[in-house]
Every structure is written in structure tokens, then in C-alpha cells.
């Protein structure tokens, strides 16, 4: 409790509040970037969006790098600090390993296991600093005593999601070898997954270990029939969205089918952009983003189905979901504008594509 000796206790945020502050910060950054023209044109664009295209009725249809636009020197310097788009795979490799580490850390932290080494524990460090307050009298016997079944199953579902995305970015997706992302995107991607893993369980852990509670009684982790029904709905939504997201990623990858079956062909595929069709692409511009929003919403339903963590006591994961919606909503809007400029009437297909919600938006 180092910080408690320096600052009043009420001034020190909990670990959950730190995560909430982070999500609110990046939501603010995303909205500012999307609304300020100079930032929108320089920092927001990445991958195929990092090009200006001439409309299809022009004599020639060319892709012009965005760095040729009239952008102030400092912002241009930030924009030009870019990394390969294929580094997206780092997000999911990190997310998988980080989730496994935090799960083990949480298990040892809550069980008093002989394998628990405080010097290797993030949670122990946070408790020492004062960001996690634990009632010394609370009987920390095992992980089951501080996490409801709904949260445990949600942690497993999230881990499976990160492993799936890791697999897809390594073995299915075929980004253009020349595609780049701004280093800011890369940093936000890594930090998002660093915050997302604990966001699933931190509200439950802090509520159970009692941030401000002095009682020695154990909080009930019972799972009501209503809660089980809500969990089933959330799980179904999560699985349904995951299936369609995987299918959409395959459709996008097949648009860049390599010329040969050699392992190196993944990096030498055509840079030509094509209009995707099939599955949810028949109705949406970026259905893989819509699926991402739905699967995180499913996780939220799953986590908040217990008697300990309800929709009114789980703000961390809710704010994380808001970030997913805001971030992907902005990118979806930019993608829609790019496709319309690049392909014109061909882009819409036989259905009138919407950005994120079929027949609505």
C-alpha cells in the first residue's frame, strides 16, 4: 500500500478504475481523430485506407499514397512513423500469452498456492502499490471463491477468441506486403489487449475481495436460473458472431489468393483490391467488424449473468465494449467511403449494403 502512505485513500483509483480511465482516454482519442480533418486524413487511415483513389469514371484509377496530401510537418512526421500491417498478428499473440499469464497470476493470487511468487505477479505489485485492496480476513482458498462460473467460462471464451484470431492472422489473412499502419494504431492495439484481458474479471474480483468492505463473510457465487439463461444467450451470440467473423476473414483472404501454394506466396500476393461478396458481405460493408462488436457484447452478457457481477456492477467491460463500437464504427465509415470511391455502383451489389447494421446503418 505504498501510495496510501503518500495520498489519501480516496484519491487512489482501483485497478478497475485505471482500466476504465484507459478506455475512456482511447475513446476520446478516436473520436478526436475522426472529427478533426487534419488527424482524420493523416493518422486515422491505414492499410488500403491510406491511399487516395480516383473515382471509377476517371480515365485511370490510381492509388495515391496519403503522404502526398497537404499535411502539417509535425503530423506528417507522426503519420510516416509506420509499421507493416501484418504486425496485426502481434496483437493476438500478445493477447493469448498475456491472458494465460494473468489467469495463472489470478489463480495463484487468490489461492495462496505455494507456487505463488509475488515478485513475478502483476496483481501482487498492484496490491503493494495500493491499486488492489484485499480484506486480509477474506478466505482466499481458490479461484472459485472469487470468480463466478459465468466469469470463468467467459475468460475461457475470450482466450479461445484470441487464439482463433492469432491463427487467422498467421495462416488465413493475406495483407498486402506494402500495407502499413501508424505506430499509434499499433500501440493502441497492444495496450487494448493488455487492458481487455483483466477487464473481463476485474469487477468480479474487486467486488468479491471487497475494495471497501470489512466483512469476513464470503460473497455467494450462486448462479440463478435467470443468470444461466442470460449466459446461454450471451454464449450463443458469441459463438454465432465468431463463426461469421471467421467466415468473413476467409472471404477477404480469398480475394488475395496467392499465385502458388508455396509458403512464401502469402507475402507475394496481388495488391489489387476487389469487392468482397458472400456471407454477411451481402448486406454489410465491414461484417467482420459487426461480428467483433457482437461477440464482445456476448461476452458482456456472459460475464454479467452472475449474482456478483450484474449489468449495473460491471462498468469496466461495458466501457471496453463501447470502445470496440466507437473504434470499429469509425473505421467502418472510412472503409465504406473508400469502397464507394474506388468501385462506384459495382460496390453495392444486388443488396443495398449498410455499414454495420443490416437495413439500418
Secondary structure, 3 states (H helix, E strand, C coil): CHHHHCCCHHHCCCHHHHHHHHHHHHHHHHHHHHHCHHHHHHHHCCHHHHEEECCCCCCCCCEEEHHHCCCCHHHHHHHCCEEEHHHHHHHHHHHHHHHHHHHHHHHHHHHCCCCCCHHHCHHHHHHHHCCCCCCCCCCCCCHHHCCCHHHHHHHHHHHHHHHHHHHHHHHCCCCCCCCEEEHHHHHHHHHHHHHHHHHCCHHHHHHHHCCCCCCCCCCCCCCCHHHHHHHHHHHHHHHHHHHHHHHHHHHHHHCCCCCCCCHHHHHCCCCCCCCCCCHHHHCECCHHHHHHHHHHHHHHHHHCCCCCCCCCCCHHHHHHHHHHHHHHHHHHHHHHHHHHHHHHHHHCCCCCCECCCCCCC
